[in-house]
Amino acid sequence: MDRRRFLSLAGLAGTGTLAGCTAPEGRPDDPTGDGVDDGDTSSDAYAVETVASGFEHPWALAFLPDGDLLVTERAGTLDLVDRGSGDLRVVEGTPAVDARGQGGLLDVALHPEYPDRRWTYLTYSAANADGDTATHLGRGRLDPESARLEGFEVLHVAEPFVDSTGHYGSRVVFGDDGRLYVTVGDRQFKDFGPDHVAQDLGVELGKTLRLTADGSVPDDNPFVDDPDARDPIFSFGHRNAQGLTVHPETGALWESEYGERDGDEINVIREGENYGWPVADEGCTYDSGEPIGVSHDDREDVTAPAYSWPCGSGGFPPGGMTFCTGTAFPDWEGDLFVGGLAVRALGRLTVEGSTVTGEERLLADRGWRVRTVAEAPDTGHLYVAVDAGDAPVVRLMPA
C-alpha cells in the first residue's frame, strides 16, 4: 500500500496539479436535495465492507474474469486490486494524462471477449502543444501477471481541443452490438442557444460517440452520410454525461448527465436523437436561476429524459451507474444504481421499461461523494468508488 501511494502521489506531482486544487463537479452550494426518500429504508438489506483504501480520486471500476478489480485514479494511476485481500498493484504502461480540474485518467472497460482478446480501454484527458485538452480513447493489452498494459495506442480524440479542464464526459461501454460508446462533455461552453457546441454536429463535444473496437467508425452510424456532421456521432445535445450502462435484459443504452443548477438527467440513448442541451432543459442557470432554454415537452425535435431533477428540486449530480441483476439482492433486480456526488449518496432508481418510477438514496449517512458503482458479475455485490483524495472502494453485500 505504501509503495502504491508513493507512486500515485509522484505521478500527480509530475502534472503540476495538487488534488486539493482541482475543481470537482457538482453544485456551487452543494445541496442535499429534497422531495425524495433520503431515509435509506433498504439499509437493513445490506452491509458495507471496505475492499481497499488510499485511492487518489478513483473514477472507474472494471472486473477481470479471475475476480481481480481494475480501478482508475484521476491522477493517472491504474490499479489492479485483489478483491479478497485488498492488495494493490500499479499497472504500468498507461498513457500520460492531463490531471487538472476534472481531468485525468477516467474510465476503463474490457473487450467483451477478454481474456481471449486482452484489450483494455481507457478514456482520459490529454493536452496538445498549446495546453488545450480533449477527451481521448485508447487501448492496450493487459497482462495481469506482470501488471502491465502492453502496446498502448490512441484510438480516438474527441475534437476540437479546448482551453478548459472540465466536462470531459468520458464514460465508455461496449453495447450489445459490439460497438464502443463513448460520452463527451460540452467542455463548459456557456452560450446557451442554438449555436452551442452540443447542438453542432460539426464537433464532437456534447455527444455520444459510436466506434468499432479498433476505433474506426461503423458504416451504419446515423450521420455518416451528412457532410456537415462528424461520422462518430451517435446522439447529441448532451451537457456532461458521466454515467453509461447497458440494460442487462433489453440491451438499451442508459446514460446519466449533469445539468447546470439542477436539470440532472437519466436518458435512454437512441440513434441520431437530440437530447436538448441547452435549447431544451429542465434546469436553470447557476448565476441567475433562470430557466435554460425551454422544457423538453415544448419541443418536438428533442428527446426528453427518462427521469430528471428539475430546477428547484435540489438536483442529483450523477456519476457512474449500473443495473442490478438481483444475483445478491433479489429485491433490487432491475433497479438502476447511480453515484451521487454533491448529494453524497448512492441513488437507487426503480425502473419499469424505459420509465423511472421511484428514487431512494443509500449511504446518505456516510458523507461520501459517490463517483461510480459497478456490480461484480460473479457475486452480484455492488462496488462503490468514493471520490476523495484518500478514498476507499467499498462493496455492498447482503446483510
C-alpha positions in Angstrom: 0.0 0.0 0.0 2.8 2.5 0.9 4.5 1.9 -2.4 1.3 2.3 -4.4 0.5 5.6 -2.6 4.1 6.8 -3.3 3.8 6.1 -7.0 0.4 7.7 -7.2 1.5 10.9 -5.5 4.7 11.1 -7.5 2.6 10.8 -10.7 0.4 13.6 -9.5 3.3 15.9 -8.7 4.5 15.4 -12.2 1.4 17.1 -13.6 2.0 20.2 -11.6 -1.5 19.9 -10.1 -2.4 19.1 -6.5 -5.6 17.2 -5.7 -6.8 19.9 -3.3 -6.6 22.4 -6.1 -8.8 20.6 -8.6 -12.4 21.7 -9.4 -14.8 18.9 -8.5 -18.1 18.5 -10.3 -21.3 19.4 -8.5 -23.3 22.4 -7.4 -21.6 25.5 -6.0 -23.8 25.3 -3.0 -23.5 21.5 -2.6 -27.3 20.9 -2.0 -28.5 17.8 -0.3 -31.7 17.5 -2.4 -35.2 17.1 -1.2 -38.5 15.6 -2.3 -37.2 12.1 -2.4 -36.7 9.2 0.1 -33.4 10.1 1.9 -34.1 7.7 4.7 -32.3 4.6 3.2 -35.1 2.3 4.0 -33.1 -0.5 2.4 -30.3 -0.2 4.9 -31.3 -3.4 6.7 -30.8 -5.3 3.4 -27.1 -4.7 3.0 -23.8 -4.4 4.8 -20.9 -2.2 3.8 -17.3 -3.6 3.6 -14.1 -1.9 2.6 -12.4 -3.6 -0.3 -9.3 -1.4 -0.4 -8.4 2.2 0.5 -5.9 5.0 -0.1 -7.1 5.8 -3.7 -6.5 9.3 -5.1 -9.9 10.3 -6.6 -10.9 6.9 -8.0 -13.1 7.3 -11.1 -13.9 3.9 -12.6 -14.1 0.2 -11.8 -13.9 -2.9 -14.1 -13.9 -6.6 -13.1 -11.5 -9.2 -14.5 -12.7 -12.8 -15.1 -10.3 -14.1 -12.4 -12.0 -11.9 -9.8 -9.5 -9.0 -9.6 -10.7 -5.4 -9.9 -9.3 -2.6 -12.1 -9.5 0.9 -10.5 -8.6 4.1 -12.3 -7.3 7.1 -10.3 -7.8 10.5 -11.8 -4.1 11.5 -11.2 -3.1 8.9 -13.8 -2.8 5.6 -11.9 -4.4 2.3 -12.9 -4.6 -0.2 -10.1 -5.1 -4.0 -10.1 -6.9 -4.9 -6.8 -7.2 -8.4 -5.3 -10.9 -8.2 -4.1 -10.2 -10.8 -1.3 -7.1 -9.4 0.3 -7.3 -5.8 -0.8 -3.7 -6.0 -2.1 -2.9 -3.5 -4.9 -0.5 -3.4 -7.8 0.0 -0.4 -10.1 -0.4 -1.3 -13.8 2.5 0.1 -15.9 2.2 1.3 -19.4 -0.7 3.7 -19.0 -0.8 7.0 -21.1 0.2 10.4 -19.8 -2.8 12.4 -18.8 -3.6 16.0 -18.0 -5.0 15.8 -14.4 -6.0 19.4 -14.0 -9.6 20.3 -12.9 -11.9 17.4 -13.7 -9.5 15.7 -16.0 -7.0 12.8 -15.7 -7.3 9.1 -16.1 -11.1 8.4 -16.2 -12.9 5.3 -17.4 -11.8 1.7 -18.0 -13.5 -1.1 -19.9 -12.6 -4.6 -21.1 -13.1 -6.0 -24.6 -16.2 -8.3 -24.5 -14.1 -11.3 -25.5 -11.4 -10.7 -22.8 -9.2 -12.6 -22.0 -9.1 -14.1 -25.5 -8.7 -10.5 -26.6 -6.8 -8.8 -23.8 -7.7 -5.3 -25.0 -8.3 -2.9 -22.1 -9.8 0.5 -23.0 -9.1 3.8 -21.2 -10.6 7.2 -21.5 -8.6 10.2 -20.3 -7.9 13.9 -20.8 -4.7 14.9 -22.5 -3.2 18.2 -23.8 -1.8 19.3 -27.1 1.3 21.5 -27.6 -0.8 24.6 -26.8 -2.0 23.2 -23.5 -5.6 22.7 -24.7 -7.2 19.4 -23.8 -9.6 16.8 -25.2 -11.2 13.6 -24.3 -9.1 10.6 -25.5 -9.9 6.9 -26.0 -7.1 4.4 -26.2 -6.3 0.7 -25.6 -3.6 -1.7 -24.6 -3.2 -5.4 -24.0 -3.4 -6.1 -20.3 -1.0 -8.7 -18.8 -2.3 -9.2 -15.2 0.7 -11.3 -14.2 3.1 -8.5 -14.8 0.6 -5.8 -14.1 1.3 -4.0 -17.4 -0.6 -2.6 -20.4 1.3 -3.5 -23.5 1.4 -1.5 -26.7 -1.0 1.2 -25.6 -2.4 3.2 -28.6 -4.7 6.2 -29.0 -7.8 5.2 -30.9 -9.8 8.4 -31.0 -9.6 12.1 -29.9 -12.9 13.9 -29.4 -12.1 17.2 -31.2 -11.7 20.1 -31.0 -9.1 20.6 -28.3 -10.4 23.3 -25.9 -8.9 25.7 -23.3 -10.9 24.1 -20.5 -10.3 21.4 -17.8 -13.9 20.4 -17.3 -16.8 18.5 -18.7 -14.9 15.6 -20.4 -17.8 13.2 -20.1 -15.6 10.1 -20.7 -17.7 7.0 -19.9 -17.1 4.1 -22.3 -19.0 0.9 -22.6 -19.5 -1.9 -25.2 -23.1 -2.2 -26.4 -24.8 -5.4 -27.2 -24.0 -4.7 -30.8 -20.3 -5.0 -30.0 -19.7 -1.3 -30.7 -17.9 1.1 -28.3 -20.0 4.0 -27.0 -18.1 7.0 -25.5 -19.6 10.1 -23.9 -18.0 13.5 -24.5 -19.0 16.6 -22.4 -19.7 20.1 -23.7 -16.4 21.3 -22.2 -18.3 24.0 -20.2 -19.3 26.3 -23.1 -21.9 28.8 -21.9 -23.5 30.1 -25.0 -27.0 28.7 -24.1 -28.6 28.9 -27.6 -28.9 27.0 -30.9 -25.2 27.6 -31.7 -24.0 25.8 -28.6 -21.4 23.1 -29.3 -23.7 20.3 -28.1 -26.1 21.2 -30.9 -23.4 21.5 -33.5 -22.9 18.2 -35.4 -19.6 19.5 -36.8 -17.8 19.0 -33.5 -17.8 16.0 -31.1 -18.4 18.0 -27.9 -21.7 17.3 -26.0 -22.1 14.0 -27.9 -22.3 10.2 -27.5 -19.8 8.6 -30.0 -20.1 5.2 -31.5 -16.9 3.4 -32.7 -15.7 -0.1 -33.5 -13.4 -2.0 -31.2 -10.4 -0.7 -33.1 -11.6 2.9 -33.0 -12.8 3.2 -36.6 -16.3 4.5 -37.5 -19.1 2.0 -38.2 -20.7 2.3 -41.6 -24.2 2.4 -40.1 -23.6 5.4 -37.8 -26.5 7.8 -38.1 -24.6 10.8 -39.6 -22.0 9.2 -41.9 -23.8 10.5 -45.0 -24.1 14.0 -43.7 -21.2 16.1 -44.9 -21.7 18.7 -42.2 -21.6 16.1 -39.3 -18.8 14.2 -37.6 -19.1 10.5 -38.5 -18.6 9.1 -35.0 -21.6 10.9 -33.5 -24.4 8.7 -32.3 -26.5 11.2 -30.2 -26.2 14.8 -29.4 -27.5 17.6 -27.2 -25.7 16.5 -24.0 -24.0 18.5 -21.3 -21.7 16.2 -19.3 -22.6 12.5 -19.3 -20.5 10.6 -16.7 -22.7 7.5 -16.5 -23.3 4.9 -19.2 -24.5 1.4 -18.9 -26.4 -1.3 -20.8 -29.7 -2.7 -19.6 -29.0 -6.4 -19.0 -32.3 -7.6 -20.5 -33.2 -5.1 -23.2 -29.7 -4.0 -24.3 -30.8 -0.4 -24.2 -28.1 2.2 -23.5 -28.8 4.3 -20.4 -26.9 7.5 -19.5 -26.6 9.9 -16.6 -25.9 13.5 -17.2 -25.2 16.6 -15.2 -27.5 19.7 -15.6 -26.3 23.1 -14.5 -28.3 24.1 -11.5 -30.5 21.0 -11.2 -31.6 19.7 -14.5 -29.7 16.5 -14.0 -31.0 13.7 -16.2 -31.2 9.9 -16.8 -31.5 9.2 -20.5 -32.1 6.2 -22.7 -29.8 6.9 -25.7 -31.2 6.2 -29.1 -29.6 6.5 -32.5 -29.4 10.0 -34.0 -31.6 11.7 -31.4 -31.2 15.2 -29.9 -31.4 15.3 -26.1 -31.8 19.0 -26.0 -28.9 20.7 -24.2 -29.1 23.7 -23.9 -32.1 24.6 -26.1 -34.4 22.3 -24.1 -33.6 21.6 -20.4 -35.3 21.2 -17.1 -32.6 23.1 -15.1 -31.7 26.7 -14.6 -28.5 28.8 -14.6 -26.0 28.9 -11.8 -25.9 32.7 -11.7 -29.5 34.0 -12.2 -31.6 30.9 -11.5 -33.4 31.5 -14.8 -34.6 28.6 -16.9 -32.2 27.3 -19.6 -34.0 27.0 -23.0 -37.5 25.6 -22.8 -38.8 22.4 -21.3 -38.3 19.2 -23.4 -42.1 19.0 -23.6 -42.2 22.2 -25.5 -40.1 21.0 -28.5 -41.0 18.1 -30.7 -37.4 17.8 -32.1 -35.8 16.7 -28.8 -35.9 13.6 -26.7 -37.0 14.1 -23.1 -35.1 12.3 -20.3 -36.4 9.2 -18.7 -36.0 10.9 -15.4 -34.8 14.3 -14.3 -34.3 16.6 -11.3 -35.9 19.9 -12.4 -34.9 23.4 -11.3 -35.8 23.9 -7.6 -35.5 20.2 -6.7 -32.0 20.3 -5.4 -30.8 18.1 -8.2 -28.7 14.9 -8.2 -25.4 15.4 -10.0 -24.9 11.8 -11.2 -21.7 9.8 -11.7 -21.3 6.3 -13.0 -24.1 3.8 -12.8 -25.1 0.1 -13.2 -28.2 -2.0 -13.3 -28.6 -4.6 -10.5 -29.3 -8.1 -11.8 -30.6 -9.3 -8.4 -28.0 -12.0 -8.0 -27.1 -10.9 -4.5 -30.1 -8.6 -3.9 -33.3 -10.1 -5.4 -35.4 -7.2 -4.2 -33.3 -4.8 -6.2 -33.4 -6.8 -9.5 -33.8 -4.4 -12.4 -33.1 -1.3 -10.3 -30.6 1.3 -11.6 -27.9 2.4 -9.2 -26.3 5.8 -9.8 -23.4 7.5 -8.0 -24.4 10.8 -6.4 -21.7 13.4 -6.0 -22.8 16.7 -4.5 -25.7 14.9 -2.8 -23.3 12.5 -1.2 -25.3 9.3 -1.6 -25.9 6.3 -3.8 -29.1 6.6 -5.8 -31.4 3.6 -6.3 -33.9 4.2 -9.1 -36.7 1.7 -9.7 -37.3 1.2 -13.4 -40.3 -0.1 -15.4 -39.5 -0.4 -19.1 -37.9 3.0 -20.0 -39.5 4.8 -17.1 -38.0 5.6 -13.7 -40.8 5.1 -11.1 -39.1 5.9 -7.8 -35.9 7.1 -6.1 -34.2 6.2 -2.9 -30.8 7.4 -1.5 -28.5 4.9 0.1 -25.3 5.6 2.1 -26.5 9.1 2.8 -25.2 8.9 6.4 -21.6 8.3 5.2 -20.9 11.8 3.7 -19.3 10.2 0.6 -19.2 11.7 -2.8 -20.1 8.6 -4.8 -18.2 8.6 -8.1 -19.4 5.3 -9.6 -21.0 2.0 -8.8 -20.5 -1.4 -10.5 -21.9 -4.9 -10.0 -19.5 -7.8 -9.6 -20.5 -10.3 -12.2 -19.7 -13.3 -10.1 -21.3 -12.3 -6.7 -23.7 -9.6 -7.6 -22.2 -7.4 -4.9 -22.3 -3.6 -5.6 -18.9 -1.9 -5.6 -18.7 1.8 -4.9 -15.8 4.2 -5.6 -15.7 7.2 -3.3 -14.5 10.5 -4.8 -11.9 11.9 -2.3 -8.1 12.4 -2.0 -7.7 9.4 0.3 -10.6 7.3 -0.6 -11.9 3.7 -0.3 -13.6 1.4 -2.7 -16.3 -0.5 -0.8 -18.8 -3.2 -1.5 -22.5 -3.6 -0.6 -23.2 -7.2 0.4 -26.4 -8.8 1.7 -26.7 -8.2 5.4 
